[in-house]
Amino acid sequence: MMMERRTTAELPEIAGARALVYSLGIEGRDLARWLIARGASVTMADSRSEEQLDAAGAAPPEGVERTVRGELLDPEGFDLLAVSQSVLRSHPNVIRARDLGIPVVSQMALALRLCRGHVVGVTGSSGKSTTTALVGAMAERAGIDHLVGGNLGGSLLDRIEGVPETASVILEMSHTQLQYTDRSPAIAAVTNVTPNHLDQFSWPDYVDLKRSILRYQDADGLAILNADDDTSRELRADVRGRLAEVSLAGPVAGDGAWLEGDAIVSRSGSATERVATTSDLRMRGRHNVANAVLAVATAEAMGLPREAITDTLGRFPGLPHRLQVVGRAHGAVWINDSIATSPERTMAALEAMTEPAILLLGGREKDLPLDGLREAAGDRCRAAVCFGEAAPPFGEAMAGAVETVVRVETLDEAVAAAATIAREGDVVLLSPAGTSFDAYPRFEARGEAFAALVSALEGFEGVSP
């Protein structure tokens, strides 16, 4: 029986509308440009100071009539509130807008309404960017009409409006992007759901946001879940259409993909085939094997040719700031894993290391448990350098588990300290387990700063592409 899909009220007429856009970030600027192009008068507001916005390079696009910095303007008097994912649905001004009957939209919510193509969505606590990019690379290799977007690919709205019905639209969908959506992708893939962002959400609320990717599917929809992940398995009860699963522990019950020895195997219907081996992958770490297995299941569900899937697995190098080798200095290999903004991601990075590690931890923590990180560091690290706002709690967690623990103020000092500790055969791993927001506007900026600092070290040797 076909499940009913929730209908939503149409947006007010955009032409001539008074639109208020929250956030001068990437999504806010995308929303503003889209609204201006359709005849709206746009006011933008951001709670960050002038200095913070300048540091982030966040300037309003041409045509914005008014910009307010340092506060989120009251929405009363506007016809439409458009919000970046950084503005939570629990924000008093968002609640007030709804109480006033003002429609609230986001970039992702609009994109799903505007898109005519076949939408593939990827969410999860970790691995979603890599999985999305890998599926996109498989689609590129297959030569099909496609678009990759969401948290990847920059501006989305103008690109998505021109997508034909025959195209595949592959979207990375974070929990905050799912806050405002009222539609689901035709194929919804979940990498995992583990404790994260508990400084902003309760655990039940966080899980519910991830669940949103499945909420509006009908009987024709496909959910691809991680059978190895406790919470992902619980989401089976929310599947309204078809189910496929992935696992690193062996065959799944129905359709999907899994790891069998060192072979990545997929099944669709009665056909079971070997796709590749783990030794074919360029990406480092077991967590990237999991990303590859999920990408295989997703690409198979999209109907991509097997040759394109297999060939891409052997070529894809991974994304920047995700176990990215910067180069060699002081006898050690220096690795940028700035994407690791939670202890769990850092633990996955450590699992991928075979060399003795000097671990750089820091930034701003999220009130997440550190016991597992302490144990993993104790097993694999001979030193930990803790920096930034979170240096005290990270330093306390490492004390007694790691032979050498150093606390410093900044990333610059952390790199300098690691250089004095490093010796031949080590790996120096920036995998901070905290967000960048104490010192950098985004994890990419932190990773770029790290790479620049490492490149300036005496005797630095880069790596070949």
N, C-alpha and C positions, 0 to 999 in steps of 0.2 A: 504494500500500500504506500503510495506516495505521501511523504510527510509534507505538511503545510509549511510554506516559507513565510516568515513574517514580512508584512508589507510596511512601508514607512511613508510618512507624510512627505509630499514633494517639498523641495526647498522653495523658499520665496523667490520671486523674480529677482535674478541677480542684477540685471540692468537697473541702475538707480538705487540699489539697496545700500544702506549704511552698514558696512561690515566692520567688525572689530576683530583683529587677528592677534592672538596671544603668542608671543615669542618671535624674536628676530633671528632664530636659528634657521637651519636648512628647510625644515618643513613649513615654518611660518612664512618664510620668503616665497616658497613655492605656492602656498595658499594665497598670499597677497598678489603675486603676479597673475595667478589664474583668475582671481576675482576682478582685478583691475582690467584685464583683457576682456572681461564680459560686462564691463560698464558699472561696476560697483565703486562707491567711494570708500576708501580703505583707511582705517586708523590702526596703527600697530602699537602694541604695548608689551614691555618686557620687564620683569622684576629685577634684572641685573643692572648694575650701575653703568654709567658711560664708560668707565675705565675697563670694566669686565667685558663689555660688548666690543670695545675697540680691540682688546686682546684676542677676542674670539673672531675678529673680522666680520662681525655681524652688523651690516649696514642695511637700512631699508631699501627695497628695490625702487626704481623710478616709478613715479606716479602715486606713491603713498602720500596722502594728504596731511597726516599728522603722526608723529611718533612720540610715545611716552616711555621714558626710561625710568627704572627704579620702582615701578609699581605696575600691577595689572589693573587697568582702568575698569571702573564699574560698567557692566554691560547695559545698564538701563539707557534707553534712547536709541539703541542700535537695532537693526532688523535681523542681524545674523552674527553669531559668534563662531569664529573658526579657530581651532586650537591645535598647537603642536602637541606631540605625544608627551612632552616634558611637563605639560600642565595636566595634573591628575583630575579625574572626573569627580573626586571628592573636594576639589578646591571650592571654597565658598562662592567665588564669582561664577563658576560653572553651575553650581546648584542654583544660585540666584537667577542666572539666565534662564534656566529651565522653569523656575517658579514664575518668571515673567513671561513665559511662553515664547522665548527667543530660541530659534533653532540653533543647536550646537553641532558642528561638524568638524571632522579632522581630515587630514590628507588621505589617510588610509580608507576612511569611511567613504569619502568622495570617490576615490579611485575605484573601489569595488562597485559603486553605483554607476560610474561612467564606463567601466571596462566592458567591451563586447567580446573579448577573447576568452580563451579557456584558462581559468586562473588556477595556479598551483601555489599554495601557501606553505611556508616552512616556519614553524615556531619551535621554541624550546628554551631551556635555561642556558645551554651552551651548544655550540656547533652549528647554529642555524645560518650564520653568515657563510661559513665554509660550504655547508651542504647546498645552500641556495646558489652560490657561485659555481659550484661543481656541476649542479644540474644545468645551470645556464651555459656552462662550457660544453656540456654534452649536447645541448640543443644547438649551440653554435656549430659544433663539429658535424652534427646531423644536417645542417643547412636548412633548418626550418625557420619560419617567421616567428620571432619570439622577442620578449622584452624581459629584462631583469631589473627589479626595483624593490622598493620598500626601504629598508635601512641601507641598501646598496644602490648605487647608480645615481644618486643626487635627485634632481627634480623629477617628479613622477607624473603630475597631473596633465601637463601638456602632452607628454609622451603617450600616456595611456589612452587619451581621447582618440588618437589616430590609429589605434590598434584594430586590425580587422577581426572578424569573428573567427577566422581560421587560425589566428595566432595563439601561441602559448604565452601567458604572462606569469612569470616565476617571481614570487614576492617573498622576501624575508619579512616576517611579521612578529614584532616584539610584543611582550605583554602590554606595554603602554600603548602601542598602536592598536591593539585589540580592544582597548577600553571603550572606544566610540563606534566600533563597527556594528552593523546590523545585517551583514551578509557574510557568507562563508565561501571559501574557495572550493572549486569542484574537487580538487585533490588537496587534502590537508595532511601535512606530514609533521610529526612531533619528534624532535630529537631526544628529549628527556625533560623531566620536570623535577628539579631539585631545589633545595632552599637557596633563595637569592632575593635581593632587594627587600629584605625584611625590615630595613630601615624606613621603607615607604608603605609596605603592605603587610597585612597579616598573612600567615601561610595559607589559610583557606581562601582569602581574597586573591592571592597570587595564583593559586591553582585554578580558581574560577576564571581568571583572565585568560590563562592558557586554554582552558576548556572552551572559551569563546570561539576558537577557530573551527570547532565542530558544531556549534550551536544551531546554525542556520542551514546546515546541509540537508538535502532531501535524500530520498532512496537511491538516487543516481550518484550521490557523492561517494567519495572514497576517503577513508581515514587510514593513514599509515602510522602505526604506533610502535614504540620501542618495547619489545617484550622483556628486555632485561631491566627495565626501569620500573620500580614499584608504582609510582604515581601514574606513569603512562599506561600501565596495565589497568589501573582503576578507571581510566578514561574509556575503556571498552564499553562501559555501561552507557556512555553518552553518544556512541556511534549510531547515527540514524540511517546510514546507508551501508556500503560495503566496507569490509575491514581487511587490511593487509598488515603484516607485522615484520619487524626486523630483529635480528639477534646476533650477538657474537658468541653465543653459547651453543649453537647448533640449530637444526631445522625448526622452522615455525610450523604451526598447524595448517595454515592455509596459504594464500598467496603472500609474496613478500620476498625478502632476501636474508641471507644469513652467512655466517662464517663456518666453514667445515674444514678443520685443519688450517691450512693457509689459503684455502680457496674461498672466494666470494661466489656464492651460489644464489640463483634467483629462481622463483617459481611463479608462473602465471597459468592458472587452470591446471591442466595435467602435465604441462611442460616444465621440467626442471633442468636447468643448464648452468654450467660453470662459466662465470663471466671473466674472472681475473684472479690473480693471487696477490697476497699482501706484499710480496716482494716487488710487484709491478708498481706499487704506489710510490710517488715521490715525497708525499707528505710524511712527516715523522710522528710517531706516537699511536698508541692503541685507540685513543679517542678519535683520531683521524681515520682509522679503519672503520670505526662506527659511523662516522660521517659518510665515508665512501659507500658502506653497505646501504645506508638510508638513501643516498643519492641514486644508487642502482635501482632500488625498489621504486623510487619516484619516477625515474626516467623510463623504466619498464612500463609503469602505469600510464605514462604519457604516450607510449607507443614508439619511443625513439629506437632507431636501429641498434642492434647489439654491437656492431662494429664501432659505431660512434661512442657508445658507452665505454667499451673496453679500451679503445684508443685514448679517450680523455683521461681515464684513470691513470694511465701511464705517463701522461704529459702534465697534468695539473700540478703546479708547484705549491699551491696553498695561497692564502691571502697575506698581505702585509700585516705585521704586528702580531702574527700568530706563529710562534716558534720559527721566526724568520732569522736565519743566520746573517749577522751583520759582518763578521769577519774574525780575524785572529789578532790578538795582541797579548803581550806578556805571557806567551805560551798557551793561552787559553782560547777557546772558541766562545764568542760573545753572541748571545741569542736574545732577540727582542720578542717577548710575548706580552706586550703591553695590554693586549685584549683581556688578559686574565684579571678581572676585577672582582673575583670571588675566590675564597680558599679552594673550592672544588676545582676551579679551572687551573689553579696553580698546582694542585695535586696531580691533575692529569698531565700537566707539563713535566713535572718531576718524574712521572712514570715513564715518560718518553726519553729520559736521559739515561745513558749508559756510563757516562763519565762522572767523576766526582764533581759536585756542583757547588758553586758560590751563588746563593740565591739572594736576589734583590727584592725585598718586600716593602711596600709602602703605599702612600697615597691617603685616601680617606676610607676607612672600613665601613662595613654595612651591618654591624652587630651580628655577624654570623659566627657559628661555632668554629673554634680554631684547633680542636683536639686532633682532627684528622690531618690537618696541615702540619701540626707539630710532629706527628708520627711519621708522615711522609718525608719531611725535612730531615728528621733524625736518621732515616734509612739511607738517604741519598745525598745529603749536603754535608760538606765539611765546614762551611761557613755561611752565615746569613748576615746581610747588611740591611738594616731597617731604616727607612727614611720617611720624611714627611709627617703629616698629621697623625698617621697611624703607627709611627715608630714605637711609641711606648707599649701599646698592647701586643704588637707583633714581636717586639723584643722580649717581652715577658713570656710569650708563647714559645719562643725559640730557646730561651735560657734553659740549660740542662739537657736539651735535646740535640743541640748542634754544638760542636766543639768551640767554634769562634762566633760570637755575636757582636756586631758593631751597630751602634745607633748614630745616625747623622741627621742633619736637617733637610737637605735637599738631594735631588737626584744627581746633581753635579758632584756633590760630596760622596754619594753612594758609589758612583762610577770610579772616582779617585781611590776610595777605600778598597773597592774590589780589585783594582789594578795592583795595589800593594800586596794583596793576599794571594792573587792568582799565581799559578805555577804551571809548568808544562803538563798537558793532559787534562786540565780542568775545563769545565764549561762555566761561564758566567751567565746566569739566566735572569733576565728581567722578567719576572712573572709576579706582579706586585700583590695580587690578592685583594687589592683595594681600588676604588675608583681614582680617577686622576684629578678630581675637582678641587682638591686642596691647592693645586699649583698649576694645572693645565685644564683647558676648556673641554678636552675630550681625550680618550685614550690614544688616538692617533697622534696628537700633538706630543704626548708623553713619549710615545715610541720614536717619533722623529727626533725629539731632543736626545733620547738615549743613543740613537744611531749616530747623531752628530758628535756627541761626547766621545763615543767609542772610536769613531773615525779619527779623532784628534789625538788619540793616545800614541805615545812613542812606539814606533815599530809596527803600527797597524797595517794589516794586509787584508784587502777586500776579498770578496768571493766572486767567482765567475757566475754569470746567469745560468 
